[in-house]
Amino acid sequence: MHIYTPTDLDDMTMVEAIDAVTADLLDHQAAASPHSVFTVMRHIELLCHLTARAANDAHFGIAYEHADPADQVEPLCRAAAHLGRATAHYTLALTPVLALSKPDARSTVHKQLDAIEALSRLTKQVHDALLALSDARTCMTTPLPPGGQAPPAVPPPVPTPPAAKPHR
């Protein structure tokens, strides 16, 4: 398990960097511990770095005409949008991680229920961030159809949480 930093990503292609960040998110998952706050903050930093890099590379291609828009600039722009979405989802995961990292999170039944709900929110945000990373990778690896228009994105289905058991 490798722990990536933004400077590690600079020596990779965009697809390699997306794959590395995806692997890092999967290898170092946020859980109910005080260390998870650091992990989530590090992941947010990696996602912000990828987003800025995709946007900057697209701008460089447009400003200096170093790339054919259909070949590189368009996929980078679309990937940047998905990377921004991944960053937003992972940033939203910070709130439940903070709630789960509190030492008294398991002291009462009420707090246990709060912890279960926080864990559910965390799981959903991380899942959505991983979907956005997958979409960004697809933008970089799938050629545009003839005519240069990307097909409209179909939102992924939202997983339904397990049914709550009735309280007695």
Disulfide bonds with the S-S distance in Angstrom:
none
